[in-house]
């Protein structure tokens, strides 16, 4: 009887699902293989890095010892952490404030202001680097945390995202708070903000990861090795005639830890934020 039920279940199995899960599995293997190879290479010696074996023949921790205690990686890590955290907090505050203003206040030229903010998304970053650098040089921001962080303190994408979410908040709640004598800032902070936590979470995650992996602008804005961020610091390991791949892979493994933690701990907010953003669009 059990054999008959097994055959019946097998016959009911959808071939499309089998193909779909097989493709998903193969895609997962393809995506995770470079990460596994990176972690494996971090335990290899310089003579073994060109072999494709996953398990090192002579595992060593010398690469980690060099990165953590003999290089400036810890300083670069802290630089990246400070810049990414500061710019993320700034974006959450200012983008949500501007988005709330554009969504819940009626004033002349509101749509024009919104279109002007959206138009900034059409300008390539490469075109903004020159004016950013001229500002940084003239104001003495080169080799400073402010000089690295200021281009990302307010974003058009974040303003657009928060405006779309605030548009769907009931006006009755805001009107009731105004009748009770609440200030506009209190209404925004104590009523509106708690209702858009998924959007804030998604925006925070995307902006933090974007700043954590930023390379072009930190490379231009820093000359002092003590002010390098992690991507710029990793590039400094490039030699004139060769690259110490085992060192680069070791530093890359350590640099991915914060991003992995962010995705593992906050993945439900990422998925919910993306889904809600699609519905609000």
N, C-alpha and C positions, 0 to 999 in steps of 0.2 A: 504493500500500500504506500509505503514511504517512497519507494522507487517510482511509482506512478505519479505521486505528487511532485517529485523532483523533475520528472520529465515534463509535467504540465507547466510548472513554473518556468522551465527552460524554454518551452515553446512560446510562453507569453512574454519572454524577454524581448524588449524592443531593440532591434539591431542598430537603430540610430543612436540609442543611448550608449551602446557598447562602443560604437565608433567615436562618439563625442567624448566619453571618458578616456578612451585610449589616446585621443589627440590631446586632451587636457593633461594627461599624465606625461606624454612625450614633451609637450610644451614646458611643463614644470621641470622636467629633467634638463632640457636645454637651457632654461633660465638659471637653474641652480648650479649647473656644472661650473661656470666661471667662478662663482663664489667659493665652491669647494676647492677648486684648483688654487685660488688665491690664498685660502687658509692653509692649504697643504704647502704651497711655496714658502710661506712665512716661516716654516720649520725646516727648510732646506738650507744647505750650504751653497755658496756661490758656484761650486763645481757641479751641483746636482740640479740646478734650476732649469736646465734645458732638457731634462728628461721628463716625460709625461706621466710618470708614475704618481699616483695619488698619495700613496703612503710613503713618506721619506725613508730612505735606507738608513740614514744616520740623523735622526731628529735632533735639532739643536734649539736652544733658547737664546743664542747669542744675538740673533736679530732683534728680539724683543728687548734684550739688555741694552743694545746700542740705541734703539729708538727711545726708550724710556729714560735712560740715564746718561747717555753720551750725546744725544742730539737735542734740538730745541722743540721736539714734538710736543711736549707737555705745554710749553708756552704757546705754540700754535693752536693747540686744542683749546686752551682757555680763551685765546683771542677769538676763535671761531664761535665758541660758546657765548661769549659776551656780545659779539656783534649780532649773531642770530637771535639771541634772546631779546636784546634791546630793540632791534628793528621790529621784531614780532609784536612786542608789547605796544610799540608806537603805532603799528598798523592796526591792531585791534582797537585801539582807542580812537585814533583820528578817522580811520575809514568807516567805522561804525557810526561815529558822530556825524560825519558828512553824509553818509547814506541815510541816516535817520532824518536829517534836515531836509534832504531832497525828497524823501518819501512822505513826510508828515507835515511839512510846512508849504503853504502856498504863497509865492512871491513872484514878482515880475522877473522874468528871465530865468526861471528855475530850469526849464527844459534846455535852454541854451547852455547853462552851466553844466548840466548833466552830459550834454553832447560834447562839450569841450573836454570834460574829464574822460569820456569814452575815447575821444580822438587820440589821447595820449597812448592808448594801447596799440595804435597803428604805427607809432614811431619806433623803428628798430633801436635796440640798445646801443648798437655801434655808432649811431648818429648822436647819441647823448653823451658818449664818453668824452669827447673833446670839450664841450662846455662844462661838464662835471670836473674835468681835470683843471681847466682854467680857473673855476671857482675855488677848487681846493688849493691850488698854488697861490692865488691872490689872497686868500684868507688864512693861509698857513695851516691847512688841514692835512697836508701830506704827512704820512707816518703817524696818524692819530686815529683813535677809534671812531671819532665822529666822522672823519674823512672817509672811512670805509663804509660806515653805516648810513650816512645821510641820503644816498639815492633811494633807499628802500624804506624810508620812514613813512611814506604815504603813497599808496598805489591806486591806479585807476581800476584795476580788477577787483580789489577789495571793496572799493566804494560801490562799484556796480553790484557785486554780490550782496553786500549788506542792504543796499537800497531795495533790491528785489525781495528780500526777506521782510524788511520793515513794511513794505507796501501791503503785505498780507495780514498785518496785525490789525485787530479791530479798533476802529477809531473811537468806539464807545469807551474803551478802557482809558484811553488818553484824555478824552473829554471829561470823564468822571474825575480823573485825578486833577485836572485843571480846575474843576468846580470846587474840589476840596482844598484848593489853594497851593498845590504842589508847584514847585518851580519846574521849568522845562528840563533843566539838567537832572533833577530828581526823577522826573517821569522817564527820561531816557535811561538813566542808570538803574533805577529800581523796578521799573515795569517792563520797558521794551527789551533791555539787554538780556534778562533771564529767559525771555521767550524765544531768543534766537541763538541759544547755546550751540545747537548743531552747526549753524553757519559759522559761528565764531571758532568752533573747534576745527572745522575743515580749513578755514582761512589761516588759522594759527599753524596748523601742520604743514600746509603747502608753503607758506611763507618761510617758516623755520627751515624746512628742508632746502628751499631755494637758496637761502642765504648761507646755509651750511656748505653747500656745494659750489657756491659762486667762485669764479676764478678770474675772469677778465678784469673786472673793476678792482678787486683787491690787489691784483698784480700791478696795475697801473698806480694805485694810490699808496703803495708801500715800497720803500727802498731799504728800510732797516729790517734785517732778518728777524729781529725780535717782534716785529709787528706783522709778520706773515700770518695768514690764515692757513688752515690745513691744506687746501688744494694748492696754494702757492708754495707752501713748504714742501709738499710732495714733488712738485716740479723742480725744486732746487736740488733734489737728489740726482738729477740728470747730469752725467758727466760729459765732458767734451767729446770723448771717444767711446764711451760705454755707459751703461746704466746698471746700477746695482738693483736688479729686479727683486732680489730677496728682501732688501730693505724697503723698497717701494710697496711690495705686497704686505709686509708686516705692518707698515704705517697705515695702509689702506684697510687692513682688517680692524685695527683699533679705531680708525675714523668712521667705520660703518656701524660701530656699536650704538651710538646715540640714535641714528636713523632707524636701526632695527628695533630698538626699544620703543621709539615713537610709534612705529607701525604696529608692533605687538600690543602695546598698551592702549592705543587709541584708534585701532582699526575700525571699531564700530562707529566712531564719530566720522571717520573718513567716508565710509560707505553711506551712512545716513546723510551726511552733508552733501555728497555727490547726488544722491537720489533726490533730496529736497531741492537742490539747486536746479536739477533738471525739471522738476515739477514747477518751480517758480518761474523758469525761463519762458 
